[in-house]
Amino acid sequence: MRAVKLYDNIEFNKLRFKTLSVKFSATYEKDGDSQSFGGAIRIKNDSLIWISIVPALGIEAARIFITKDSIKFINRINSTYYIGNYSYLQSLLNLEIDFKILQSVLTNELFLYSRSAEDEDNAIRGYKSSVDSNLYVIQSLRDRKVNRKLKKNKTNDLILEEISVIPVIFKISRVCINDFEYQKSLDLIYTNFNTFDEQMVPQNLDFKIKDKNKQINVSIEYTKITINKELEYPFSIPEKYKRTLE
């Protein structure tokens, strides 16, 4: 199946929602340190993402409010807050990320990771398709082209994206991205697909982000999923909190 046809099938079978509410448990590992926590995610489609982070003690430690052009963050542990753009999240995850990519990662939607792929409908036409281990695979570049460029040390804007797709349900099971210019990679895996409100959603999300200096591992399990329920997104900064640049 050609990449364009696969793209159409993935789009047709993607999660359709106006609002999405998720309760989750997660583990975050970086530089040998590991933290476990739970919380809630609320998404208003293509508009905002609200996240509450609750450690083991059951008291909220942080709250995040994300829109297409800004991020607001309250740290209740040290009574600080942050208001700014995506540079904070990018430095935290060590990944070039925007609202569309973040929402897509959380909801198992297709995204094209390229510094020039703003028009996905046209960009997908340059992708190639194949079959591997009973999965469809969409690649931004052929392996031989990547190897040829690496041999010649031509890594400017060299990004390889591989998207593995489950046949029949046309859901994304894995996204691998290698940015050779900046020596960064993302490996994103979705498992445990179940039906909620007649739509299939993966309940487990694991990803690794690596560069030449460090690696971040994140595992998320969605323990409860609610689709199209009226939601609130409360966010207010207490007067005594101090603003931070990080």
MARVOTI-163073 format. One record per residue (C-alpha): residue number from 1; y, z, x. Coordinates in pm, 1 decimal. Example, Ala and Ser with C-alpha at 12.3 -4.5 7.8 and 13.67 -1.06 7.14 Angstrom:
2
LUMDO  resi  y  z  x
LUMDO  1  -450.0  780.0  1230.0
LUMDO  2  -106.0  714.0  1367.0
// end
This chain:
246
LUMDO  resi  y  z  x
LUMDO  1  0.0  0.0  0.0
LUMDO  2  334.8  -101.3  144.1
LUMDO  3  589.1  165.4  237.4
LUMDO  4  827.8  59.9  -41.5
LUMDO  5  552.1  91.1  -303.4
LUMDO  6  447.9  429.6  -164.6
LUMDO  7  809.4  542.8  -176.9
LUMDO  8  833.2  439.0  -544.9
LUMDO  9  514.3  629.4  -629.7
LUMDO  10  633.2  942.8  -446.7
LUMDO  11  965.2  927.6  -629.9
LUMDO  12  790.0  879.4  -965.0
LUMDO  13  565.2  1183.7  -904.9
LUMDO  14  821.5  1416.5  -750.2
LUMDO  15  906.8  1749.7  -908.2
LUMDO  16  1154.0  1693.5  -1191.1
LUMDO  17  1372.3  1988.5  -1271.8
LUMDO  18  1719.1  2098.3  -1365.7
LUMDO  19  1657.4  2449.0  -1234.2
LUMDO  20  1379.8  2596.9  -1025.7
LUMDO  21  1304.2  2966.1  -971.0
LUMDO  22  1059.1  3082.0  -705.2
LUMDO  23  938.4  3420.3  -585.1
LUMDO  24  799.6  3404.6  -232.7
LUMDO  25  656.2  3589.7  64.5
LUMDO  26  722.9  3462.9  415.7
LUMDO  27  672.0  3514.7  787.2
LUMDO  28  925.7  3407.6  1049.6
LUMDO  29  830.9  3390.7  1419.2
LUMDO  30  1060.5  3319.0  1713.0
LUMDO  31  1035.4  3401.4  2083.6
LUMDO  32  726.6  3615.5  2025.2
LUMDO  33  890.6  3826.9  1753.9
LUMDO  34  757.1  3816.2  1398.8
LUMDO  35  919.7  3928.4  1074.0
LUMDO  36  764.8  3940.8  727.5
LUMDO  37  968.3  3952.1  408.7
LUMDO  38  977.6  3842.0  47.8
LUMDO  39  1243.1  3733.0  -192.4
LUMDO  40  1352.8  3476.8  -445.3
LUMDO  41  1486.9  3121.3  -440.8
LUMDO  42  1684.2  2966.7  -724.4
LUMDO  43  1782.2  2600.4  -717.9
LUMDO  44  2016.1  2405.3  -941.7
LUMDO  45  1909.6  2048.6  -874.5
LUMDO  46  2138.4  1857.6  -635.4
LUMDO  47  2399.8  2131.9  -669.8
LUMDO  48  2320.9  2472.4  -519.6
LUMDO  49  2052.6  2690.2  -363.2
LUMDO  50  2056.1  3068.3  -400.4
LUMDO  51  1827.6  3285.1  -184.1
LUMDO  52  1767.0  3660.0  -188.3
LUMDO  53  1577.0  3808.5  108.3
LUMDO  54  1396.1  4138.7  55.7
LUMDO  55  1201.0  4311.9  337.4
LUMDO  56  900.1  4537.5  289.1
LUMDO  57  1108.5  4835.5  172.0
LUMDO  58  1209.2  4647.7  -142.4
LUMDO  59  1587.0  4664.7  -89.0
LUMDO  60  1776.3  4335.9  -56.5
LUMDO  61  1874.7  4268.1  305.2
LUMDO  62  2056.0  3937.5  263.3
LUMDO  63  2180.2  3689.4  7.5
LUMDO  64  2257.9  3322.6  70.0
LUMDO  65  2456.8  3078.0  -143.7
LUMDO  66  2431.3  2713.2  -38.0
LUMDO  67  2615.1  2411.5  -176.9
LUMDO  68  2643.2  2055.1  -49.8
LUMDO  69  2931.7  2137.8  181.7
LUMDO  70  2919.4  2512.3  250.4
LUMDO  71  2702.3  2814.3  319.2
LUMDO  72  2785.9  3173.5  224.8
LUMDO  73  2577.2  3456.4  362.7
LUMDO  74  2582.8  3832.9  304.5
LUMDO  75  2406.9  4063.0  550.9
LUMDO  76  2366.7  4396.5  372.5
LUMDO  77  2209.5  4563.7  675.9
LUMDO  78  2521.6  4547.6  892.3
LUMDO  79  2778.2  4495.2  613.4
LUMDO  80  2894.7  4151.7  728.3
LUMDO  81  2936.0  3812.2  567.3
LUMDO  82  2962.4  3450.4  676.3
LUMDO  83  3141.5  3159.0  510.9
LUMDO  84  3124.9  2820.2  676.5
LUMDO  85  2947.5  2488.1  704.9
LUMDO  86  2592.0  2395.0  801.2
LUMDO  87  2636.1  2474.1  1171.0
LUMDO  88  2506.9  2829.5  1111.4
LUMDO  89  2186.3  2711.7  944.8
LUMDO  90  2140.3  2436.8  1201.8
LUMDO  91  2163.8  2687.1  1486.7
LUMDO  92  1929.5  2929.9  1307.4
LUMDO  93  1660.9  2666.4  1249.9
LUMDO  94  1743.7  2449.4  1552.1
LUMDO  95  1740.4  2146.0  1324.3
LUMDO  96  1995.0  1894.0  1199.7
LUMDO  97  1992.3  1975.4  830.5
LUMDO  98  2201.3  1916.5  519.8
LUMDO  99  2170.8  2010.5  152.9
LUMDO  100  1947.5  1716.5  62.1
LUMDO  101  1700.9  1786.8  342.0
LUMDO  102  1691.0  2158.8  264.2
LUMDO  103  1627.4  2101.2  -107.8
LUMDO  104  1366.4  1835.7  -25.8
LUMDO  105  1179.8  2069.9  210.1
LUMDO  106  1170.2  2346.3  -51.8
LUMDO  107  1060.5  2116.5  -337.0
LUMDO  108  820.7  1876.2  -160.4
LUMDO  109  1052.5  1577.3  -200.1
LUMDO  110  1067.8  1279.4  31.8
LUMDO  111  1354.6  1269.2  281.5
LUMDO  112  1422.8  1026.1  564.0
LUMDO  113  1529.8  1205.5  879.6
LUMDO  114  1760.7  969.2  1062.6
LUMDO  115  2115.5  987.3  1184.3
LUMDO  116  2185.0  660.9  1000.3
LUMDO  117  1954.9  671.7  693.9
LUMDO  118  2207.7  750.0  422.4
LUMDO  119  2072.5  483.6  185.2
LUMDO  120  1704.3  570.9  148.1
LUMDO  121  1626.1  278.7  -84.7
LUMDO  122  1718.8  32.8  189.7
LUMDO  123  1609.3  245.3  486.9
LUMDO  124  1251.4  274.0  358.9
LUMDO  125  1215.2  -103.5  392.1
LUMDO  126  1209.7  -60.1  767.9
LUMDO  127  920.4  188.7  752.1
LUMDO  128  556.3  90.3  806.6
LUMDO  129  248.8  211.8  617.3
LUMDO  130  -114.4  272.4  708.3
LUMDO  131  -417.1  482.9  610.6
LUMDO  132  -543.4  774.8  820.3
LUMDO  133  -807.2  1036.3  725.0
LUMDO  134  -797.9  935.2  356.9
LUMDO  135  -419.9  977.9  341.3
LUMDO  136  -144.6  722.3  319.9
LUMDO  137  91.5  743.1  617.5
LUMDO  138  447.5  612.9  628.6
LUMDO  139  602.7  572.7  973.6
LUMDO  140  959.5  493.2  1072.0
LUMDO  141  830.9  318.9  1389.5
LUMDO  142  501.3  181.8  1514.0
LUMDO  143  336.7  391.4  1785.4
LUMDO  144  338.6  101.2  2029.6
LUMDO  145  713.3  55.7  1987.4
LUMDO  146  770.5  426.4  2055.6
LUMDO  147  549.1  412.8  2364.6
LUMDO  148  729.8  104.8  2489.8
LUMDO  149  1068.9  272.1  2456.1
LUMDO  150  944.3  589.7  2621.8
LUMDO  151  810.5  388.7  2915.8
LUMDO  152  1151.1  230.1  2961.8
LUMDO  153  1321.1  568.1  2910.3
LUMDO  154  1520.1  430.0  2616.5
LUMDO  155  1535.5  736.7  2393.6
LUMDO  156  1886.0  699.4  2245.1
LUMDO  157  1851.9  746.7  1867.4
LUMDO  158  1473.2  731.1  1904.7
LUMDO  159  1332.8  922.9  1608.4
LUMDO  160  975.3  892.8  1485.3
LUMDO  161  904.9  1019.1  1134.6
LUMDO  162  553.6  1027.0  991.0
LUMDO  163  494.7  1116.7  625.5
LUMDO  164  139.1  1180.7  503.1
LUMDO  165  80.5  1126.4  131.7
LUMDO  166  -210.9  1237.8  -88.1
LUMDO  167  -353.5  944.1  -287.9
LUMDO  168  -366.1  953.8  -669.4
LUMDO  169  -111.3  1237.1  -703.7
LUMDO  170  127.7  1084.6  -444.0
LUMDO  171  244.0  1419.2  -315.2
LUMDO  172  358.5  1475.1  42.6
LUMDO  173  111.1  1680.4  246.0
LUMDO  174  278.3  1658.0  585.6
LUMDO  175  601.5  1549.2  753.3
LUMDO  176  617.8  1511.9  1132.3
LUMDO  177  946.8  1429.4  1300.7
LUMDO  178  1000.5  1373.1  1672.8
LUMDO  179  1355.9  1330.9  1795.2
LUMDO  180  1296.9  1205.1  2149.3
LUMDO  181  1664.0  1188.1  2244.8
LUMDO  182  1716.4  1560.8  2189.1
LUMDO  183  1353.6  1660.8  2258.6
LUMDO  184  1309.0  1829.4  1920.8
LUMDO  185  1029.2  1814.9  1666.3
LUMDO  186  947.1  1932.2  1315.6
LUMDO  187  596.4  1967.7  1173.6
LUMDO  188  597.7  2046.5  802.2
LUMDO  189  271.5  2104.6  608.7
LUMDO  190  221.9  2153.8  232.0
LUMDO  191  -101.3  2295.8  86.6
LUMDO  192  -242.6  2468.4  -222.4
LUMDO  193  -109.6  2230.5  -490.1
LUMDO  194  -118.5  2375.5  -841.4
LUMDO  195  17.4  2278.8  -1181.3
LUMDO  196  327.8  2445.0  -1328.1
LUMDO  197  479.8  2318.3  -1650.3
LUMDO  198  257.8  2007.0  -1619.4
LUMDO  199  390.5  1931.1  -1270.9
LUMDO  200  212.9  1971.2  -938.3
LUMDO  201  378.5  2199.2  -682.3
LUMDO  202  251.9  2312.9  -340.3
LUMDO  203  247.0  2691.3  -314.9
LUMDO  204  217.4  2706.7  62.6
LUMDO  205  466.1  2564.2  309.6
LUMDO  206  427.6  2598.1  685.7
LUMDO  207  656.5  2447.6  943.9
LUMDO  208  714.0  2451.2  1317.3
LUMDO  209  1040.0  2359.2  1482.6
LUMDO  210  1028.7  2303.0  1857.0
LUMDO  211  1262.2  2200.6  2135.8
LUMDO  212  1228.5  2221.2  2512.8
LUMDO  213  1327.5  2590.0  2513.3
LUMDO  214  1178.2  2755.7  2206.3
LUMDO  215  962.3  2730.2  1896.0
LUMDO  216  1016.2  2866.1  1544.8
LUMDO  217  724.0  2911.9  1304.1
LUMDO  218  780.1  2976.9  934.6
LUMDO  219  512.5  3028.6  667.9
LUMDO  220  613.1  3054.2  302.1
LUMDO  221  395.2  3124.5  -0.6
LUMDO  222  534.8  3070.1  -349.1
LUMDO  223  389.7  3353.8  -555.0
LUMDO  224  561.6  3262.4  -883.5
LUMDO  225  722.6  2935.3  -994.1
LUMDO  226  937.5  2881.1  -1303.6
LUMDO  227  1084.9  2542.7  -1397.9
LUMDO  228  1392.5  2474.9  -1615.2
LUMDO  229  1474.5  2830.2  -1709.3
LUMDO  230  1837.6  2936.2  -1750.7
LUMDO  231  1934.0  3100.5  -1421.7
LUMDO  232  2219.0  3300.6  -1277.0
LUMDO  233  2336.1  3278.0  -917.7
LUMDO  234  2531.0  3599.9  -854.7
LUMDO  235  2721.5  3618.3  -528.5
LUMDO  236  3010.3  3848.0  -445.6
LUMDO  237  3129.0  3991.7  -115.0
LUMDO  238  3201.1  4367.6  -110.3
LUMDO  239  3554.0  4449.9  3.7
LUMDO  240  3443.5  4658.4  303.5
LUMDO  241  3225.3  4385.1  453.5
LUMDO  242  3353.5  4219.3  772.3
LUMDO  243  3351.7  3845.6  828.6
LUMDO  244  3139.0  3716.2  1114.2
LUMDO  245  3129.0  3378.1  1286.2
LUMDO  246  2749.8  3391.4  1321.0
// end
